[in-house]
Amino acid sequence: MGTIKSAIQGVTERIRQAAITAGRDPESISLLAVSKTFPAENVREAWQAGQLAFGENYVQEGVDKIAELADLPLHWHFIGPLQSNKTRPVAENFDWVHSIERLKIAERLSAQRPAHLPPLQVCIQVNVSGEASKSGCEFAGVPALAAAIRQLPRLQLRGLMCIPEPTEDLQQLRGQFAALRQCLQQLNQSGLQLDTLSMGMSADMEVAIAEGATMVRVGTAIFGARSYARH
Ligand SMILES: *Cc1c(COP(=O)(O)O)cnc(C)c1O
C-alpha cells in the first residue's frame, strides 16, 4: 500500500527537478492526475496524499466517478475528445475542459453551464503535429476561436493544450511544445490574458516543462499502466 502516494511524491519531484533545470519556479507548474480507467478508490487514495485535481477522458466514466466522490473537494478536468451530444453532462459536472477544438462545442458548453456554478474554465486543444489525423484546432484557426470563446458568457478561456505526436526525436518533440508556447505568447501579445499551457504527460513532462508547461497531465506515472478493457 501507499504506492499511489509514493508515485505522486515521485512525480512531484520530477516536476521540481525539471523546473529547477529550466530556471523556473516549481510552484508555477501544477499536477493534474489523470485517473481515466481507474476506480474511484484510487482517486480517493490520491486525494489522501494531497492531490486535488483529476483528469478524465470519457464522459460517463468521469460523471460516475464525480458522483461517487462528491464528498471530497476535488477539481475535475475533462481532457478527452468531446462530441456535441455529450456536452451537457460535462458542462454540469466538470470544472475545466482542456479539449475544445471547435466553436460549436464551446457554444454548447456555455449555454449548458448551470447558473449556480462558476464559469467553466477552458483550454483550446491545438494540433501541434500538423497531422490531419490528429485532433485539435490548427494553429491558423486559434486566434479566431479564442476571440469567439471570449464572447461566451459562461466560459473562461485559460489557455492552450496539446498532445504532441509521440517521437523518439527529442528536438522534434520539444519543437511541438515550443510551438504551443509561442502560440500562447502571441495571443497574450494581442491582448488576451491566458495563464495555462496544458502540456506534458508521464513520458515527456520534463520536455514540456522546459518549454513552459504550467499544467502537466500525468496518468501512468501515478496510477500505473492502464487497461482499456472498459472502453
Ligand atoms: C491519458 C492522457 C494523459 C495521461 O497520459 P500518461 O501517459 O498516462 O501520463 C494525458 N493527457 C491526455 C489528453 C490523455 O488522454
Ligand as a Chemical Component Dictionary entry (heavy atoms), coordinates in Angstrom:
data_LIG
# 
_chem_comp.id                   LIG 
_chem_comp.type                 NON-POLYMER 
_chem_comp.pdbx_formal_charge   0 
_chem_comp.three_letter_code    LIG 
# 
loop_
_chem_comp_atom.comp_id 
_chem_comp_atom.atom_id 
_chem_comp_atom.alt_atom_id 
_chem_comp_atom.type_symbol 
_chem_comp_atom.charge 
_chem_comp_atom.model_Cartn_x 
_chem_comp_atom.model_Cartn_y 
_chem_comp_atom.model_Cartn_z 
_chem_comp_atom.pdbx_ordinal 
LIG C1 C1 C 0 -4.304 9.615  -20.929 1  
LIG C2 C2 C 0 -3.966 11.046 -21.101 2  
LIG C3 C3 C 0 -2.938 11.639 -20.350 3  
LIG C4 C4 C 0 -2.050 10.872 -19.392 4  
LIG O1 O1 O 0 -1.135 10.101 -20.109 5  
LIG P1 P1 P 0 0.012  9.247  -19.345 6  
LIG O2 O2 O 0 0.957  8.922  -20.428 7  
LIG O3 O3 O 0 -0.668 8.058  -18.768 8  
LIG O4 O4 O 0 0.594  10.122 -18.310 9  
LIG C5 C5 C 0 -2.726 12.990 -20.518 10 
LIG N1 N1 N 0 -3.469 13.735 -21.374 11 
LIG C6 C6 C 0 -4.454 13.188 -22.113 12 
LIG C7 C7 C 0 -5.242 14.065 -23.030 13 
LIG C8 C8 C 0 -4.721 11.838 -22.009 14 
LIG O5 O5 O 0 -5.685 11.320 -22.766 15 
# 
loop_
_chem_comp_bond.comp_id 
_chem_comp_bond.atom_id_1 
_chem_comp_bond.atom_id_2 
_chem_comp_bond.value_order 
_chem_comp_bond.pdbx_ordinal 
LIG C1 C2 SING 1  
LIG C2 C3 SING 2  
LIG C2 C8 DOUB 3  
LIG C3 C4 SING 4  
LIG C3 C5 DOUB 5  
LIG C4 O1 SING 6  
LIG O1 P1 SING 7  
LIG P1 O2 DOUB 8  
LIG P1 O3 SING 9  
LIG P1 O4 SING 10 
LIG C5 N1 SING 11 
LIG N1 C6 DOUB 12 
LIG C6 C7 SING 13 
LIG C6 C8 SING 14 
LIG C8 O5 SING 15 
# 
